[in-house]
Amino acid sequence: MHRTSVLIPSYRRPAQLARCLRSLQQQTVFPSEVIVVWQADDEATRQACDQLGSGDWLKVIHSPQKGVVPAENLALQNASGQIILLIDDDAVAPETWIERHLRHYEDPTVGAAGGPADNYHPDGRPFPKRTAGPAGRLSWYGRMHGNMYDQAPAWRSRKPEEMDHLVGYNLSFRRAALNAFEAELKPYWQMFELDACLSIRSCGYRVLFDYGNVVEHHPTNTTYEGGRQGDLTVKIYNGAYNQAFVLAKHSRGLQAAVRLLYLMLIGSVSSPGLAASVLSCRRYGGPGRELEILGNTWRHRLQGWRAGARARTQPRRVSAPLEISPV
C-alpha cells in the first residue's frame, strides 16, 4: 500500500477546515498523514487543528507568507507520502475518497488522478447541475475547458478518462512525478494545477479524471462572481498573466505562436482578447471601461508570456524537505 500525504492549505475558514478534517478521519483507507498549513496571522486555523488533537496523522505547520501556492509547496516539502492528495479546506471527502484515488496508481502509467466536486450554497442548496463539456481539456491552440464541477448525476457512472488537467480541490499525484508547484504564478486564480498536470504529462505519465469520486465543496470565495466589480487585478489580470505564463512554459514552436495569438485576439468574456472584448461590452456595458480592461489584460498576458518562456528554458527545480517543526 502506498504511503499517502493529504495537503490542506487553510486560511480563515476554521469551521470548514474542521469539517474537512473529520471527513478524512472517516476514510476507508486512513491517510498516512494530513498536513495543514496555516498562513500569516491566522491563529484561528491553528486553534481549530489543536481542538482535533494533533498526532502522527495530523501535522500542522505555519507559513508566514499568505497564499495557496506557498502553502502547498511548504506542505509538499514536508510530506513523506509516495502519493500526494490535495483537497480544499472548504471541501468534504466521501468515505472512499482516498481508496478510489489509490486504485488508479495500481497502473504505473498514471501520474495524477482527480475528480469533480458538487458545490453547495451556504444555506445547503446545491448548485444547478451541468452537462457542459468537454471536461479537463486544453486545446492545441490554448483554450482551456474546465467543467469539472456540478456534473449531472448520470456522469458518475462514466469510466475514468484521460485529461489534460485537473483541479486542486480533488487531486492526487505521484510524488516522483512532481517536486514543487510553480512559485512564479500570481494570486488568486493561479492555475498551478494546470502547470502541475502538464509537467506530469511531460514526464510520460497519464492524468486521469474519475467521474465517480466526488467531493462536496462549500465555496466562500466571491472573487469570481460575475460582473466587473471588485479588485480587477485579482479577478482578471493575474489570471491572464498566469494563463499566459503556463501556456508559454509548456508550448514550443508553431504551437506557442498560435496560443499567444489566441490569447491576444480571442480570449474569453471574463478575460478578453480582442474578439471577446466585443462580447464583454454587450454583456457588461461600459465600452470605455471594457477597452481599458482589454489593454490591461493584454499587458499582463505579455508579461506572463515572457516570464513563462524564460521558465521553459530553466531546469526543473527540486525541493529539499525543510526542517520545520510542527506549530
C-alpha positions as CSV (number, residue, x, y, z in Angstrom):
1,M,0.0,0.0,0.0
2,H,1.3,3.5,-0.9
3,R,2.0,5.9,1.9
4,T,-0.3,8.9,1.5
5,S,0.0,12.6,2.4
6,V,-3.1,14.9,2.2
7,L,-2.2,18.6,1.9
8,I,-4.6,21.3,3.0
9,P,-3.6,25.0,2.8
10,S,-6.1,26.8,5.0
11,Y,-6.9,30.5,5.6
12,R,-9.5,31.8,7.9
13,R,-12.1,29.1,7.5
14,P,-11.7,27.1,10.8
15,A,-15.2,25.7,10.8
16,Q,-14.9,24.4,7.2
17,L,-11.5,23.0,7.9
18,A,-12.7,21.1,10.9
19,R,-15.5,19.6,8.8
20,C,-12.9,18.6,6.1
21,L,-10.6,17.0,8.7
22,R,-13.4,15.0,10.2
23,S,-14.2,13.6,6.8
24,L,-10.6,12.5,6.4
25,Q,-10.8,10.7,9.8
26,Q,-13.7,8.5,8.4
27,Q,-11.9,7.2,5.3
28,T,-12.0,3.5,4.4
29,V,-8.2,3.9,3.8
30,F,-6.9,6.2,6.5
31,P,-4.3,8.7,5.3
32,S,-0.7,8.2,6.4
33,E,-0.6,11.9,7.3
34,V,-2.6,15.1,6.8
35,I,-0.6,18.3,6.6
36,V,-2.4,21.6,7.3
37,V,-0.7,24.8,6.6
38,W,-2.0,27.9,8.5
39,Q,-0.9,31.2,7.0
40,A,0.3,34.6,8.2
41,D,-1.6,35.6,11.4
42,D,-4.5,33.1,11.0
43,E,-4.4,31.8,14.6
44,A,-8.0,30.5,14.4
45,T,-7.0,27.9,11.9
46,R,-4.2,26.6,14.1
47,Q,-6.6,26.5,17.1
48,A,-9.1,24.5,15.1
49,C,-6.4,21.9,14.4
50,D,-5.4,21.8,18.1
51,Q,-9.0,21.0,19.1
52,L,-8.9,17.9,16.9
53,G,-5.7,16.9,18.5
54,S,-2.5,16.7,16.5
55,G,-0.6,13.4,16.4
56,D,1.0,11.1,14.0
57,W,-1.8,11.5,11.5
58,L,-2.1,15.4,11.6
59,K,0.8,17.8,11.1
60,V,0.2,21.5,11.5
61,I,2.8,23.9,10.1
62,H,3.0,27.6,9.7
63,S,3.7,29.7,6.5
64,P,4.5,33.3,7.3
65,Q,3.5,34.1,3.7
66,K,-0.1,34.1,2.7
67,G,-1.1,32.3,-0.5
68,V,-2.2,28.9,-1.8
69,V,0.9,28.0,-3.8
70,P,3.4,28.9,-1.0
71,A,1.3,26.9,1.5
72,E,1.0,23.9,-0.9
73,N,4.8,24.0,-1.5
74,L,5.6,24.1,2.2
75,A,3.3,21.2,2.8
76,L,4.8,19.3,-0.1
77,Q,8.3,19.9,1.1
78,N,7.4,18.3,4.5
79,A,5.3,15.4,3.1
80,S,6.6,11.9,3.3
81,G,3.9,10.2,1.1
82,Q,4.5,8.5,-2.2
83,I,1.1,9.6,-3.2
84,I,0.1,13.3,-2.6
85,L,-3.5,14.3,-2.3
86,L,-4.9,17.8,-2.4
87,I,-8.2,18.9,-1.0
88,D,-9.6,22.4,-0.2
89,D,-10.4,23.3,3.4
90,D,-14.0,24.0,2.4
91,A,-14.5,20.6,0.8
92,V,-15.7,17.3,2.4
93,A,-14.4,14.0,1.2
94,P,-16.6,10.9,0.8
95,E,-15.5,7.8,2.8
96,T,-13.9,6.1,-0.2
97,W,-12.1,9.2,-1.4
98,I,-8.5,8.1,-0.7
99,E,-9.3,4.5,-1.6
100,R,-10.5,5.5,-5.1
101,H,-7.5,7.7,-5.7
102,L,-5.1,4.9,-4.7
103,R,-6.8,2.5,-7.0
104,H,-5.6,4.4,-10.1
105,Y,-2.0,4.1,-9.0
106,E,-2.0,0.3,-9.5
107,D,-1.4,1.3,-13.1
108,P,2.3,2.5,-13.3
109,T,1.5,4.8,-16.2
110,V,-0.8,7.0,-14.1
111,G,0.9,10.1,-12.7
112,A,-2.1,12.0,-11.4
113,A,-5.8,11.5,-10.7
114,G,-8.6,13.7,-9.9
115,G,-12.4,14.0,-9.6
116,P,-15.2,16.5,-9.6
117,A,-17.0,18.5,-6.9
118,D,-20.6,19.2,-6.2
119,N,-20.9,22.8,-5.0
120,Y,-23.3,24.0,-2.3
121,H,-24.6,27.4,-1.2
122,P,-24.1,28.5,2.4
123,D,-27.7,27.5,3.2
124,G,-27.1,24.0,1.9
125,R,-28.8,24.3,-1.5
126,P,-26.9,22.6,-4.3
127,F,-25.7,24.5,-7.3
128,P,-27.6,23.7,-10.5
129,K,-26.3,20.6,-12.3
130,R,-24.5,21.0,-15.6
131,T,-23.8,18.9,-18.7
132,A,-21.2,21.2,-20.2
133,G,-18.3,19.6,-21.9
134,P,-15.6,18.7,-22.6
135,A,-14.0,18.5,-19.2
136,G,-10.4,18.9,-18.3
137,R,-9.1,19.7,-21.7
138,L,-6.5,22.1,-23.1
139,S,-6.9,22.6,-26.9
140,W,-4.0,22.6,-29.2
141,Y,-4.5,26.4,-29.7
142,G,-4.7,27.2,-26.0
143,R,-8.4,27.2,-25.0
144,M,-9.0,25.7,-21.5
145,H,-12.1,23.6,-20.8
146,G,-12.8,23.0,-17.1
147,N,-16.3,21.7,-16.5
148,M,-15.2,19.5,-13.5
149,Y,-17.9,20.5,-11.1
150,D,-21.7,20.1,-10.6
151,Q,-21.8,17.4,-13.2
152,A,-25.0,15.5,-14.0
153,P,-25.6,12.6,-11.6
154,A,-25.6,10.1,-14.6
155,W,-22.0,11.1,-15.3
156,R,-20.8,9.4,-12.1
157,S,-21.0,6.0,-13.7
158,R,-18.6,7.0,-16.5
159,K,-15.3,5.3,-16.7
160,P,-12.2,7.2,-15.7
161,E,-11.0,9.3,-18.6
162,E,-7.6,10.7,-19.5
163,M,-7.5,14.5,-19.2
164,D,-5.0,17.4,-19.7
165,H,-5.6,19.0,-16.3
166,L,-7.4,18.6,-13.0
167,V,-8.5,20.9,-10.1
168,G,-6.9,21.3,-6.7
169,Y,-10.0,20.6,-4.5
170,N,-9.8,16.9,-5.6
171,L,-6.4,15.9,-6.9
172,S,-3.6,13.4,-6.3
173,F,-0.3,12.7,-7.9
174,R,2.9,10.6,-7.6
175,R,5.5,12.4,-5.6
176,A,8.1,11.0,-8.0
177,A,6.4,12.9,-10.9
178,L,6.4,16.4,-9.3
179,N,8.8,18.1,-6.9
180,A,7.1,21.5,-6.5
181,F,4.3,23.7,-7.7
182,E,5.2,26.7,-9.9
183,A,6.0,29.6,-7.4
184,E,6.0,32.4,-10.0
185,L,2.2,32.4,-10.5
186,K,0.2,35.3,-9.1
187,P,-2.8,35.1,-6.7
188,Y,-5.5,34.2,-6.8
189,W,-6.6,32.2,-9.8
190,Q,-3.2,30.7,-10.2
191,M,-3.7,27.7,-12.5
192,F,-1.0,25.8,-10.6
193,E,-2.9,22.6,-11.2
194,L,-2.7,23.1,-14.9
195,D,1.0,23.7,-14.7
196,A,1.4,20.6,-12.5
197,C,-0.6,18.3,-14.7
198,L,1.2,19.5,-17.8
199,S,4.6,18.9,-16.1
200,I,3.5,15.4,-15.0
201,R,2.3,14.6,-18.6
202,S,5.7,15.8,-19.9
203,C,7.3,13.1,-17.8
204,G,5.3,10.5,-19.7
205,Y,2.6,9.8,-17.2
206,R,-1.1,9.9,-17.8
207,V,-3.6,12.1,-16.0
208,L,-7.0,10.6,-15.1
209,F,-10.3,12.0,-14.1
210,D,-12.6,9.8,-12.0
211,Y,-16.2,11.0,-12.5
212,G,-17.4,9.0,-9.6
213,N,-15.0,10.3,-6.9
214,V,-17.0,13.4,-6.0
215,V,-16.2,15.7,-3.1
216,E,-18.7,18.2,-1.5
217,H,-17.5,21.8,-2.0
218,H,-18.8,24.7,0.1
219,P,-17.2,27.7,-1.5
220,T,-17.0,31.0,0.3
221,N,-14.7,32.9,-2.1
222,T,-16.6,35.6,-4.0
223,T,-13.7,36.7,-6.2
224,Y,-15.1,35.1,-9.3
225,E,-18.7,36.2,-9.1
226,G,-19.9,37.6,-12.4
227,G,-19.6,41.3,-13.2
228,R,-16.8,43.8,-13.2
229,Q,-17.0,44.9,-9.6
230,G,-14.2,44.2,-7.1
231,D,-10.4,44.0,-7.5
232,L,-9.8,43.5,-11.2
233,T,-6.1,42.8,-10.6
234,V,-7.1,39.7,-8.7
235,K,-10.2,38.9,-10.7
236,I,-8.9,39.3,-14.2
237,Y,-5.3,40.5,-14.7
238,N,-3.5,38.0,-12.5
239,G,-5.4,35.2,-14.1
240,A,-4.5,36.5,-17.6
241,Y,-0.8,36.6,-16.6
242,N,-0.9,33.1,-15.2
243,Q,-2.7,31.6,-18.2
244,A,-0.1,33.1,-20.5
245,F,2.8,32.0,-18.2
246,V,1.7,28.4,-18.1
247,L,1.0,28.2,-21.9
248,A,4.3,29.8,-22.7
249,K,6.1,27.4,-20.3
250,H,4.6,24.3,-22.0
251,S,4.5,25.3,-25.6
252,R,7.1,25.4,-28.4
253,G,7.4,26.5,-32.0
254,L,4.3,27.0,-34.0
255,Q,2.0,25.9,-31.2
256,A,3.4,28.6,-29.0
257,A,2.8,31.3,-31.6
258,V,-0.8,30.1,-32.2
259,R,-1.5,30.0,-28.5
260,L,-0.2,33.6,-28.0
261,L,-2.4,34.8,-30.9
262,Y,-5.4,33.0,-29.4
263,L,-4.9,34.8,-26.0
264,M,-4.4,38.2,-27.6
265,L,-7.0,38.0,-30.4
266,I,-9.7,35.8,-28.9
267,G,-9.6,35.2,-25.1
268,S,-12.8,34.8,-23.1
269,V,-15.6,37.2,-21.9
270,S,-14.2,37.1,-18.4
271,S,-10.6,37.6,-19.5
272,P,-10.9,39.1,-23.0
273,G,-8.8,39.2,-26.1
274,L,-9.8,41.5,-29.0
275,A,-12.8,39.4,-30.2
276,A,-14.1,38.5,-26.7
277,S,-13.9,42.2,-25.7
278,V,-16.8,42.9,-28.1
279,L,-18.9,40.3,-26.3
280,S,-17.8,41.7,-22.9
281,C,-19.2,45.1,-24.0
282,R,-22.5,43.5,-24.8
283,R,-22.7,41.6,-21.5
284,Y,-21.3,44.2,-19.1
285,G,-21.8,47.5,-20.9
286,G,-19.3,50.4,-20.5
287,P,-17.3,50.3,-23.7
288,G,-14.7,52.7,-22.3
289,R,-14.1,50.5,-19.2
290,E,-14.0,47.3,-21.3
291,L,-11.4,48.9,-23.6
292,E,-9.3,49.7,-20.6
293,I,-9.7,46.2,-19.3
294,L,-8.6,44.8,-22.7
295,G,-5.5,46.9,-22.7
296,N,-4.6,45.9,-19.2
297,T,-5.3,42.2,-19.9
298,W,-3.0,42.4,-23.0
299,R,-0.2,43.9,-20.9
300,H,-0.5,41.3,-18.2
301,R,-0.6,38.5,-20.8
302,L,2.5,39.7,-22.5
303,Q,4.3,39.9,-19.1
304,G,3.2,36.4,-18.2
305,W,4.2,35.0,-21.6
306,R,7.7,36.4,-21.4
307,A,8.1,35.0,-17.8
308,G,6.7,31.6,-18.9
309,A,9.1,31.4,-21.9
310,R,12.0,32.1,-19.5
311,A,10.8,29.4,-17.2
312,R,10.6,26.9,-20.1
313,T,14.4,27.2,-20.6
314,Q,15.2,26.6,-16.9
315,P,15.8,23.2,-15.4
316,R,13.1,21.7,-13.2
317,R,13.5,22.7,-9.6
318,V,13.9,20.0,-7.0
319,S,12.9,21.0,-3.5
320,A,14.6,19.5,-0.5
321,P,12.4,19.0,2.7
322,L,12.6,21.9,5.1
323,E,13.4,21.3,8.7
324,I,10.3,22.8,10.2
325,S,8.8,21.7,13.5
326,P,5.0,21.4,13.8
327,V,3.5,24.6,15.3
